[in-house]
Amino acid sequence: MERIDISQINLDDFRHSIPVQLRFNDIDILGHLNNIVYFAFYDLAKARFLQTIKKGNIDFRKVECVIANINCSYIKQILFGEEIEVLTKCSHIGERSFVLRQCLIESSTREIRSVCDTVMVAFDPALGKSVPMSHELRKALIDYENLTDIIEPPHDSPVNL
């Protein structure tokens, strides 16, 4: 797997951002954010992103999509007391899946501390398998990100669709 080139990431391309609070118990014995907490921050931002694109019309008790693959690159440690936010954007839309690219950044300097690519797959729990993405979800992604219907994944994405 090749390392993500953060110099190729334009933070202005991310429309969605949420601040996250670092808690004392998020810090490990080395004094930096525990690796597993990154995923909790990314998950929270994914949920908020989906709420935003669907204008609040989302029922988290209903499964519409699931995580099929997630790749996280740790760029620079995050220390207690730093102000951190999570940026999220849809970087690819397929027939049954989409990719969310997320960055954890230090708010005041806009320095990228971590990058995450997540493949989200449309899923039907009754069938137990992937299905074509709903028209509503596809339209919400396209409208929010001003995308074409199907776009290629980013060239530096470690995700193979």
C-alpha positions as CSV (number, residue, x, y, z in Angstrom):
1,M,0.0,0.0,0.0
2,E,1.5,3.3,-1.0
3,R,1.5,6.3,1.4
4,I,-0.9,9.1,0.8
5,D,0.7,12.2,-0.6
6,I,-0.9,14.9,1.6
7,S,0.6,17.7,-0.6
8,Q,-2.0,16.6,-3.2
9,I,-4.9,17.2,-0.8
10,N,-6.7,20.5,-1.1
11,L,-8.6,21.2,2.1
12,D,-10.7,23.7,0.3
13,D,-12.3,20.8,-1.5
14,F,-14.0,19.7,1.8
15,R,-17.4,21.3,2.4
16,H,-18.1,19.3,5.6
17,S,-16.3,19.9,8.9
18,I,-17.0,19.2,12.5
19,P,-14.9,20.0,15.6
20,V,-14.1,17.1,17.9
21,Q,-13.3,17.3,21.6
22,L,-10.2,15.5,22.8
23,R,-10.9,14.0,26.2
24,F,-8.2,13.1,28.8
25,N,-9.1,9.4,28.5
26,D,-8.5,9.6,24.7
27,I,-4.8,10.1,25.3
28,D,-2.5,7.1,25.6
29,I,0.6,6.5,27.8
30,L,2.8,8.2,25.2
31,G,0.8,11.5,25.5
32,H,-0.9,11.4,22.2
33,L,-4.3,10.5,20.8
34,N,-4.9,6.8,21.0
35,N,-5.0,5.2,17.5
36,I,-8.5,3.7,18.0
37,V,-10.0,7.2,18.9
38,Y,-9.2,8.3,15.3
39,F,-11.8,5.9,14.1
40,A,-14.4,7.1,16.7
41,F,-13.8,10.7,15.3
42,Y,-14.1,9.5,11.7
43,D,-17.3,7.6,12.5
44,L,-18.9,10.6,14.2
45,A,-18.0,12.7,11.2
46,K,-19.4,10.1,8.8
47,A,-22.8,10.2,10.7
48,R,-22.9,14.0,10.7
49,F,-21.9,14.1,7.0
50,L,-24.8,11.7,6.1
51,Q,-27.2,13.8,8.2
52,T,-26.1,16.9,6.4
53,I,-26.3,15.6,2.9
54,K,-29.8,14.1,3.6
55,K,-30.9,17.3,5.3
56,G,-31.6,15.5,8.6
57,N,-33.8,12.9,7.0
58,I,-31.9,9.9,8.2
59,D,-33.0,7.0,10.4
60,F,-29.9,5.5,12.0
61,R,-32.0,2.4,13.0
62,K,-32.4,1.6,9.3
63,V,-29.3,0.2,7.6
64,E,-28.7,1.8,4.2
65,C,-25.0,1.4,3.8
66,V,-22.1,-0.3,5.7
67,I,-18.4,0.1,5.8
68,A,-16.7,-2.4,3.5
69,N,-13.1,-1.1,3.8
70,I,-11.3,1.6,5.8
71,N,-7.8,2.8,5.5
72,C,-6.3,5.3,7.9
73,S,-2.9,7.0,7.5
74,Y,-1.4,8.5,10.6
75,I,0.6,11.5,9.4
76,K,1.5,13.3,12.7
77,Q,0.5,12.7,16.3
78,I,-2.3,14.6,17.9
79,L,-1.6,15.9,21.4
80,F,-4.0,16.7,24.3
81,G,-5.2,20.3,24.2
82,E,-5.0,20.7,20.4
83,E,-8.1,21.8,18.6
84,I,-9.0,19.2,16.0
85,E,-11.7,19.0,13.4
86,V,-12.7,16.3,10.9
87,L,-13.2,17.2,7.3
88,T,-15.3,14.9,5.1
89,K,-16.0,14.6,1.4
90,C,-17.3,12.1,-1.0
91,S,-14.4,11.3,-3.4
92,H,-16.0,8.6,-5.5
93,I,-19.5,7.3,-6.4
94,G,-20.1,3.9,-7.9
95,E,-23.2,1.9,-8.6
96,R,-23.3,0.2,-5.2
97,S,-20.7,2.1,-3.2
98,F,-19.1,5.4,-2.5
99,V,-15.8,6.5,-0.9
100,L,-15.5,9.1,1.8
101,R,-12.2,10.8,2.3
102,Q,-11.7,12.3,5.7
103,C,-8.9,14.3,7.2
104,L,-8.2,15.1,10.9
105,I,-6.6,18.5,11.0
106,E,-5.4,20.9,13.6
107,S,-7.9,23.7,13.4
108,S,-5.7,26.8,13.7
109,T,-2.9,25.7,11.4
110,R,-5.0,23.5,9.1
111,E,-2.2,20.9,9.3
112,I,-3.3,17.4,8.3
113,R,-2.7,14.9,11.0
114,S,-4.5,11.9,9.5
115,V,-6.2,10.8,6.3
116,C,-8.9,8.1,6.0
117,D,-10.6,6.6,3.0
118,T,-13.7,4.6,3.7
119,V,-15.6,2.5,1.2
120,M,-19.3,2.6,2.0
121,V,-21.5,-0.1,0.3
122,A,-25.3,0.1,-0.1
123,F,-26.6,-2.9,1.8
124,D,-29.8,-4.8,2.3
125,P,-29.9,-6.6,5.7
126,A,-32.8,-8.8,4.7
127,L,-30.8,-10.1,1.7
128,G,-27.5,-10.0,3.6
129,K,-25.7,-8.5,0.6
130,S,-24.9,-5.3,-1.3
131,V,-27.5,-3.7,-3.5
132,P,-27.5,-0.8,-5.9
133,M,-27.4,2.5,-4.1
134,S,-30.8,4.2,-3.5
135,H,-31.7,7.0,-5.7
136,E,-32.1,9.3,-2.7
137,L,-28.6,8.6,-1.3
138,R,-27.0,8.9,-4.8
139,K,-28.8,12.2,-5.4
140,A,-27.9,13.5,-1.9
141,L,-24.2,12.8,-2.5
142,I,-24.2,14.2,-6.0
143,D,-26.1,17.4,-5.0
144,Y,-24.0,18.1,-1.9
145,E,-20.6,17.5,-3.6
146,N,-21.6,18.9,-7.0
147,L,-20.4,15.6,-8.6
148,T,-21.1,13.7,-11.7
149,D,-23.1,10.5,-11.4
150,I,-20.0,8.2,-11.3
151,I,-16.5,9.5,-10.8
152,E,-13.2,7.8,-10.6
153,P,-11.5,7.2,-7.2
154,P,-8.7,9.6,-6.3
155,H,-5.4,8.6,-7.8
156,D,-3.7,8.4,-4.4
157,S,-6.5,6.4,-2.7
158,P,-5.3,3.1,-1.2
159,V,-8.9,1.8,-1.8
160,N,-9.3,-0.6,-4.7
161,L,-13.0,-0.8,-5.8
